[in-house]
Amino acid sequence: MTPAQQMHVSLVAVPGSLAMPVAGLYEVLTAFPVVAEFHDEVPSSPPFAVEIVGSTPGTVTAGSGLPIAVERAVADVVHTDILIVPAMAVETGWTAGQHPELVAWMQRAHARGAVLCSACTGLGLLAETGLLDGLPATTHWAFGKAFHEVFPKVELHLDEVLVTAGEREEFVMSGGAASWQDLVLYLIGRFVSPVAAQAVAKFELLERHAEGQAPYLPFLPDTQHGDRVVSRQQDWLAENFSVARPVAEMTGRSGLSDRAFERRFKRATGLSPIAYVQQVRVDQAKRMLEQGDLPIDQISWAVGYEDAAAFRRLFKRIARVTPGTYRRKFSPAAPR
């Protein structure tokens, strides 16, 4: 494949970028000659021309302290086909306006037809362009609340690990820190071939998170909503989630009618009382699966479900994996 036929990929690096996704994306997108030695349908000529770009050429310091070499300033990148903003270190939310030259460059790249991508917290810089307003997106689940406060017009889907958006699917966003693997395999599958993506995944031992971010999501309910009646019931449920009729108990304790309590609870927490109970119980079941070897039927009983089959269905609906798969995935003592 000649240089003229290659797709140009710009990996954005700024102070605080994470070194692992920058290096991982770079190495996987340039690994085709090696992978081709083991797979006939993988092109031996690299289909991507990859370079690390930033505000100025030189070295920036990653969030971990490692140096990242920036090869070219974005002002000198007139054309790029794929633009990727990898994860950045974010401590207290997103501070807009730190890289106006990068935001303006991304807007110009989009106007010229580039595909704009983000991995993890890199979504913040991509969102500053305003191009994602009204569109679905994803990022690391822990970054979701802080992101929404700054960019309320972007529709976050934190249970998803990979989201595409735009009329020509020109926005591609991946979730947690390791989801750059899902992003790079998607790009290879889309712009080279699904066979090439599969071959690269096997060669590099990359893993797709087919179940999304749902198995990784802890339940972090809103308790700062200001409704003391609801917050008292939330506190009570945290200790009494396994009782037989928790919604009826909370309603009775609140002193409200059934309809009034449900309406008030949902307004405060964003969830109906029964959906909230289910989230609390599944979250507790996750902890028990991670930390011990109790049979799943006993865990079902311990969190409030006499019907173990119903518990398994609920668990899979919320976590997107079965309890057994969850235990194998996250328990340090689980057999491999």
N, C-alpha and C positions, 0 to 999 in steps of 0.2 A: 504494500500500500504506500503510495507516494505521499510526501508531506501535504500536497494539495488535496489529497483525498481524506486525510486524517481530520477528525473532529478536534477542535481546539478546546481544551478543558482548563478553566482557571480555578485554582484552589485559593480561596481567600485566607490570608493569615494576618492577624493583627496582634498587638500585645495582649496576652491573656488567652489566645487560642489554645486549644488542647493539642498537644503534639501527636498523640496516638491516632486520632482520626485523620489528621493532615497526612501523616506518614502512611497510614493504612490505605487511604484512598489513592495516594500517589503510587504506592507500590503495586496495588492490585490493578489499577488502570494501565500500568506499564508492564505487566507480567506476561503478556500474550506470547512473546517468543519462547519463553520457558514452558508455558502450559501447552503450546502447540507441539512440542516434542512428544507429548503423551496423548494428544487427541487430534485426530486428522481434521476435524471440522472447526478447529479454532485457528483463526488467521495467525500466521507467523509474523506478519508485519503489523506493528502496533496500530490499532484503529484510532487510538487517541494520542494527541500530542498534549502532554500535561505540563503545566508550570504553576508554581506558587507565586501569587501576586499579592500586592498590598499597597499601602499608601506610597511607600518609597522602597527602592531596593535596599537590601542589607539584611540585618538580623533582628528579629523580634524575639522577645522572651515569652515562652509558653506559660500557661498558668502554673505548671509544675516547676518552672525555672529552666527547662531545657530550651536551647536555642532553635529557632526555625529560620531557615534561609529563605528570604523573599527574593525571587529572581527578577521580577519586573514590577514597575509601578503601574497601577491601573490606568493612569493617564496615557500610558504608551500602548495599552491594549485596545486597539481600534475595533477588532472583531474577536468574539469568542462564541463558541457554539453552546458550551455548557459551563455554567458558573456555579460553584459550590461554596457555601459558607459553612464550614465545619463547626463543631462545638466550641464554645468559649466558656471560660470561667465566669460564673455569675453568682455573686454572693447575696446581694440584697435586692434583687429585681433588676430590671433592665433600665439603663440610663441612656435615653435617646440623645442624639446629636453629637456623639463622640467621633463619628467617622462620616462626615457629610460628603466628602469626596467619593467614598465607596458607595454610598447610597445613590448619589447622582450617576455614578458609573453604571450601577446595576439597572437604574431606570433606562439609561441609554441602551444598555445591552438588551434589555427586554424589548425595547422599541425596534431593535434590529433583528429580532427573532430568536434570541438566545433562550435556552432552558435554564431557569433559575432554581437552584436546589439549596436546601439547608439540612443540616444534621444537628439534632438535639437543640441546644440553646442558640445555635446559629440562626434560628428562626427570628430572633429579635432584630438582627440587622436586616434580614430580608423584609420583615414587616415594616421597617421604617420607610421603605419605598412607597408605601400606601397601596401597592399593587395587590395585596392580599385582602384588602377590606371587602367584607361580604363573602369571602371564600373559605372553604374548609382548610384546616392545617393541623399539624401535630408537632409536638416538641416533648422534651422530657417531662414526665408527670409532675416532678417536684417544682418545675418552672412554670407550671400552668397558671396558678393563681396570680403570681407576680406579672406574668406576661399579659393576662387578661386585663389587669388594672391599667396597663399602658396602651394596649391595643384591643379595646373592647369590640371593635368591628370585625375582628378576625374570629371565625368559628372554630374553636379548638375541639379536637376529637382526641383526647388523651388516651383513650383505650386503643387507638390505632397506632401501628408502628410505622406505616408508610401511607402517605396521602398525596394524591395528585389533584391538581386543580387548574382552572383556566380553560379557555375555549379550545386551545390546542394542547392541553395538559402540559403547559410550559412551566408549571410550578410543581416541584417534587420535594416533599418534606418528610424527614424521618424522625423518629421519637427519641428514645434514650441514648445514652452515650455510645453503646455498642451497635446501635442501629445504623451506623454508617455502612455496615456490612449489607443490610437490606437495601440501602440506597445504591451502593455500587453494583450489586447484583441486578437490581432493577435497571440501571442505566445500561449495563452490558446486555441484558436481555432485550431491551428496547432498541438499542442502536447497533448492536452486533447481531446477536441471535440468542434465543433461549438455550440452545445447545451450548453455546459458548459460556453463558452464565452458569449453567450447571457444571461444566467442566472446570471453570475457574473456582467455583464453590468447593468442588471436591479436592482440587489441587491445594487450595489455600486453607482447607478446613473451615470455611466460612459457614455460618449458620443463619438461615432465615428464621425470623421470629413470626412464624405463620399465625400464631394465636394472638398477635398484637402485643400491646403493653398490659393488657388486662391482668395476666397472672402476677405482674410486678406491682400493680397499683395497691397501695395501702388505702384503707378507708380513712379519710381525713375530713370528718364532718365539720361544718361551720358551727362553731359554738360562740362566736362573737357577734351574733345578729341582733342582740339587744332585747330579745323577748325572754324575759325571765321565766315565764310559765313553761315555755318550750325547753329552755336550757335545763330547768329542773328535771324534766322528764328525760332529757338526753342523759343527764348524770345518773338518774335512777336506772335507765336501761343499760348503761355501761356495766352495772353490777348485777343486773337481773335479767339479762337477755334470754336466759333459758326457761323462763316461766312459761306456763301453758298458753296464756292469752295476753301477750305483752301490750298490744295496742289497746285492748279493753282496759287493762290496768293503768296505762298512761292516761287514757281518756278520763277514767274515774278520778285519778289523782289530780288531774288538771282542773276539775270542777266545771268543765265545758261540755256542751253537747257533742255527740259523735261528729256531726258535720262541722261544727265550729272548730273543734280541736284539729280535725284533719286539715281544714283550710288554713288554720293558723300555723300548724306544724310545717306544712309544705311551703308556706310563704317564708318561713324563717330558715328552713334547712335546704329547700329545693327538692325535697323528696317527700312522698307520702309516708305516713307512719309505718305501713307494712313494708314498703320498699326500704325504709331506713332500718327496720328490724332485720330484714334479710341481709343487708350489707354488714351490719354489726355481727350477726351470727356467722356469716361466711368469713369475715375478717378474723374472728376468733378461731374458727376451724382451721384457717391457714396457719395461725400460730401453733396450734396443736399438731398439725401435720409436719411442720418444720421442726418442732422441738421434741417430739416423742414418737413412740411406736404403737400407740393405741390403735386398735382396729377401727376402720372407718365407720362401721356401724355404731361403735361406742362414742366416737366423736360426734356423729349425728345426734345421738341421744343427749350428749353433754351440752350441745349448743341449742337444744330445744326442739329437735325433730325426731318423733317416734318412727316415722316412715323413712328408712334409710334410702330407699330408691328416690323418694321425693327430694331428699337432701342432696343426693348426687346430681339430680337434674338441676336443682337450683344452683349448686356450686359451679357446675359447668356453664350455666347461663351467665353467671357473673364473672367467673374467672377465666372462662373460655377453655379450660382444661378440666379433666376429671380430677377428683381428689387424689386418686392413685398417681396420676401423672404429675400433679403438683408436688406430692411428697417426693417422688423420684427426682424432680427437678431442683427442689430447694432444701431437702433435708440433708445435712452433712453426713448423717449416718446411713442414708439410703443405699442399698446395694446397687452396684453399677453393672 
